[in-house]
């Protein structure tokens, strides 16, 4: 009897799981309203989260209340990789992820991790808003990850404790915290520094204890995590520009009507425009906050850094990524 009962219990559980999986392939319908579940890892004060709240409001307005979003922040539904995997299985409807994370699913996205692929902020946005950017948003469709829009995440720059980084020579022997990325490690090595992969959550203590001499990121991240308490030199070298990407599961996207897709795309574009404006404001605020804490900001000759890492772009192994780099270089 115990074996029979076990088989029955297993059968019930499998049926429930399969039922949940099938149900989750479609947007949740609440009283005639299609509600999409969106998860991300940022806190509620971050410009991207505020942009997603703006998207929710916009979507409700343009759809006449027929569509909405349920937004889960702070990583409560998992890491960026885990959220992307949930989209692939139809468990989660939407997520926000970094283009760096998308490398795990779409090799073409590794182009954003290469240093000085973009020669200016203006060219960067021309690429993202043009044919290349649109193609990259669709590059994850075969992996069930459909891109809707890009969010600004600024440029990454070096900041240090003891001395400013004004030329690549200043990085000689400097221990720089980097993401656990082979591209980031290779870039710092090419510039003469000593790359040290450390998790973001452990970086403040690593800086304070001297495990590393500096790090690299954008001004809002630098200030919001109070790294200005330890590092008093911030150099605007802008070695990489890595956008955030708003994704929807293709299983959910394909279940939407053309009208619903139109509403969602319109709301996504509005949220991206909102976020870009807010990002600029937050960046200016972050710089002023850091200056008050004694941080000096330096404008550097970017061409010196770009020339030093040029071989990295010329030696990209993936032929598709190499061709993409060439196409980006032709955008003026």
C-alpha positions in Angstrom: 0.0 0.0 0.0 2.8 2.4 0.9 4.3 2.0 -2.6 0.9 2.6 -4.2 0.4 5.7 -2.2 3.9 7.0 -3.1 3.1 6.5 -6.8 -0.2 8.4 -6.4 1.6 11.3 -4.6 4.3 11.5 -7.2 1.6 11.5 -10.0 -0.3 14.3 -8.3 2.9 16.4 -7.9 4.0 15.9 -11.5 0.6 16.9 -12.7 0.7 20.0 -10.6 4.1 20.9 -11.9 3.2 20.3 -15.5 0.0 22.3 -15.0 2.0 25.2 -13.6 4.5 25.1 -16.4 1.7 25.2 -19.1 -0.2 27.9 -17.3 2.9 30.1 -16.9 3.4 30.2 -20.7 0.6 32.7 -20.9 0.3 36.1 -19.1 -1.6 35.9 -15.9 -5.2 36.9 -16.5 -6.8 38.8 -13.5 -10.3 39.8 -14.1 -9.7 40.3 -17.8 -6.4 42.1 -17.2 -3.2 40.5 -18.6 -0.5 40.9 -15.9 3.1 40.1 -16.7 5.4 39.1 -13.9 8.8 40.9 -14.1 11.8 40.2 -11.8 15.1 41.9 -11.5 18.0 42.3 -9.0 18.2 46.1 -8.5 16.9 48.0 -5.5 13.9 50.2 -5.7 15.9 53.5 -5.9 17.8 52.5 -9.0 16.9 54.4 -12.2 16.1 51.1 -14.0 13.6 50.1 -11.3 12.0 53.5 -11.4 11.8 53.2 -15.2 10.0 49.9 -14.9 7.5 51.4 -12.6 7.1 54.1 -15.2 6.5 51.4 -17.8 3.9 49.8 -15.6 2.0 53.1 -15.4 2.3 53.8 -19.1 1.2 50.3 -20.0 -1.9 50.5 -17.9 -2.7 53.9 -19.5 -2.2 53.0 -23.1 -4.0 49.7 -22.8 -7.0 51.2 -21.0 -6.2 49.0 -18.0 -6.1 45.8 -20.0 -2.4 45.1 -19.3 -0.1 45.6 -16.3 3.1 44.5 -14.7 3.9 42.8 -11.3 7.4 43.9 -10.5 9.7 42.0 -8.1 12.9 43.8 -7.2 16.0 43.1 -5.2 16.7 39.6 -6.7 13.9 38.0 -4.8 13.1 35.8 -7.8 16.8 34.9 -8.4 20.0 36.2 -10.0 20.1 37.7 -13.5 21.2 34.3 -14.9 18.4 32.5 -13.0 15.8 35.0 -14.1 16.9 34.5 -17.8 16.6 30.8 -17.3 13.1 31.2 -15.9 12.1 33.1 -19.0 13.4 30.3 -21.1 11.2 27.8 -19.3 8.2 30.1 -19.2 8.2 30.4 -15.4 8.8 34.1 -15.5 7.5 36.6 -18.0 10.0 39.4 -18.1 13.3 40.5 -16.6 16.0 43.1 -16.8 19.6 41.9 -17.3 23.0 43.3 -18.1 24.4 42.7 -21.6 27.3 41.0 -19.8 24.9 38.4 -18.3 23.4 37.9 -21.8 26.8 36.7 -23.0 26.0 33.4 -21.3 23.1 32.9 -23.7 24.0 35.0 -26.8 27.8 35.1 -27.7 27.3 38.2 -29.8 26.6 40.2 -26.6 30.2 39.8 -25.6 30.9 42.8 -27.9 29.8 45.1 -25.1 32.5 43.8 -22.8 35.3 44.7 -25.3 37.1 48.0 -24.5 36.7 51.0 -26.7 34.4 49.4 -29.2 32.5 52.7 -29.1 34.4 55.9 -29.6 31.8 58.1 -28.0 28.5 58.2 -26.1 26.9 59.6 -29.2 28.1 56.7 -31.4 27.1 54.2 -28.7 23.4 55.4 -28.8 23.5 55.6 -32.6 24.4 51.9 -32.6 21.9 50.8 -30.0 19.0 52.8 -31.6 20.0 51.7 -35.1 19.9 48.4 -37.1 22.7 46.8 -35.1 21.0 47.5 -31.8 17.7 46.1 -33.1 19.4 43.0 -34.4 21.1 42.4 -31.0 17.7 42.7 -29.3 16.4 39.9 -31.5 19.6 37.8 -31.2 18.3 35.9 -28.2 15.0 34.9 -29.8 16.3 31.4 -30.6 17.1 31.1 -26.8 13.6 32.3 -25.9 14.9 35.7 -24.8 13.3 38.5 -26.8 14.7 42.0 -26.2 12.4 45.0 -26.0 14.7 47.9 -25.2 18.0 49.1 -23.7 18.6 51.0 -20.5 21.5 53.3 -19.9 24.2 52.0 -17.5 26.8 54.6 -18.3 30.4 53.9 -18.9 32.9 52.1 -16.7 35.9 54.0 -15.4 38.8 53.4 -13.1 38.9 54.7 -9.5 41.7 54.2 -7.0 43.0 54.8 -3.5 46.5 56.1 -3.7 47.0 57.8 -7.1 45.0 58.9 -10.1 45.0 56.9 -13.3 45.8 59.5 -15.9 47.6 57.2 -18.5 47.9 53.5 -18.9 51.4 53.7 -17.3 49.7 54.7 -14.0 48.0 51.2 -13.9 51.4 49.4 -13.8 51.3 47.1 -10.8 47.9 48.4 -9.6 45.6 45.7 -8.3 42.2 46.4 -9.9 39.0 44.7 -8.9 37.2 43.4 -12.0 34.1 41.3 -12.7 34.7 37.6 -13.1 35.0 38.0 -16.8 37.8 36.9 -19.0 37.4 39.9 -21.2 37.6 42.3 -18.2 40.7 40.4 -16.9 42.4 40.6 -20.3 41.7 44.3 -20.6 43.3 45.3 -17.3 46.3 43.1 -18.1 46.7 44.7 -21.5 46.6 48.1 -19.8 49.4 47.0 -17.4 47.3 46.5 -14.3 46.8 43.5 -12.1 43.2 42.3 -12.4 41.6 40.8 -9.3 38.1 39.2 -9.6 36.1 40.0 -6.5 32.3 39.9 -6.0 30.6 43.3 -5.8 29.3 42.7 -2.3 32.9 42.1 -1.0 34.5 45.1 -2.8 34.2 47.8 -0.1 36.0 45.7 2.5 38.6 44.6 -0.2 39.3 48.3 -0.9 39.4 49.2 2.8 41.7 46.4 3.7 44.0 46.9 0.7 43.3 43.6 -1.0 42.9 45.8 -4.2 44.0 49.3 -5.0 41.0 50.3 -7.0 38.1 49.2 -9.1 36.1 50.3 -12.2 32.5 51.2 -12.6 30.1 54.1 -13.2 29.6 57.1 -10.9 26.2 56.1 -9.5 27.5 52.7 -8.4 30.7 54.3 -7.1 28.7 56.7 -4.9 25.7 54.6 -3.9 28.1 52.0 -2.4 30.1 54.7 -0.7 33.4 53.7 -2.3 34.3 57.4 -2.2 35.0 56.8 1.5 38.1 54.7 0.4 38.9 55.8 -3.1 39.6 59.5 -3.7 40.6 59.4 -7.4 38.1 58.8 -10.2 39.3 58.9 -13.9 36.8 59.2 -16.8 38.5 56.8 -19.2 35.2 55.2 -20.2 36.7 51.8 -21.3 33.4 50.0 -21.7 29.7 50.8 -22.2 27.5 48.0 -21.2 23.7 48.5 -21.4 21.0 46.8 -19.5 18.4 45.0 -21.5 14.7 44.5 -20.9 13.7 40.9 -21.9 10.4 39.0 -22.4 10.1 35.2 -22.7 9.4 34.3 -26.4 6.8 31.8 -25.0 4.9 34.8 -23.5 5.6 37.2 -26.4 4.2 34.7 -29.0 1.0 34.3 -26.8 0.3 38.0 -27.0 -2.0 39.6 -29.6 -0.5 42.1 -32.1 -2.3 44.8 -30.1 -0.8 43.7 -26.8 2.7 43.5 -28.4 2.2 47.1 -29.6 1.2 48.3 -26.2 4.2 46.6 -24.6 6.7 47.9 -27.1 5.3 51.5 -26.7 5.5 51.3 -22.9 9.1 49.8 -23.1 10.3 52.7 -25.4 8.8 55.2 -23.0 10.5 53.6 -20.0 13.8 53.6 -21.8 13.6 57.3 -22.6 12.6 58.0 -19.0 15.5 55.9 -17.6 18.0 57.7 -19.8 17.0 61.1 -18.5 17.0 59.8 -14.9 20.4 58.2 -15.3 22.0 61.5 -16.3 20.4 63.1 -13.3 21.6 60.4 -11.0 25.1 60.5 -12.5 25.4 64.2 -11.9 24.1 63.8 -8.3 26.6 61.0 -7.7 29.5 63.0 -8.9 28.5 66.0 -6.7 28.1 63.7 -3.6 31.6 62.2 -4.2 33.2 65.6 -4.7 31.8 66.6 -1.3 33.5 63.5 0.2 36.9 64.7 -1.2 37.0 62.8 -4.5 38.8 64.3 -7.4 37.5 63.5 -10.9 39.9 63.5 -13.8 39.4 63.8 -17.6 42.0 61.7 -19.4 43.3 61.2 -22.9 41.1 58.3 -23.8 43.1 57.6 -27.0 46.1 56.5 -24.9 44.0 53.8 -23.3 42.2 52.8 -26.5 45.5 52.3 -28.4 46.9 50.1 -25.6 44.1 47.6 -25.9 43.6 47.8 -29.7 45.2 44.3 -30.1 42.3 42.8 -28.1 39.8 44.0 -30.8 42.0 42.7 -33.6 42.4 39.3 -32.0 38.7 38.5 -31.2 38.3 34.8 -31.9 34.6 34.6 -32.6 34.2 35.6 -36.3 30.7 36.9 -35.8 31.8 39.2 -32.9 34.8 40.3 -34.9 32.5 41.3 -37.8 30.2 43.1 -35.4 33.1 45.1 -34.1 33.9 46.1 -37.7 30.3 47.1 -38.4 30.2 49.2 -35.2 33.4 51.0 -36.2 31.7 52.2 -39.4 28.9 53.9 -37.6 29.7 57.6 -37.5 
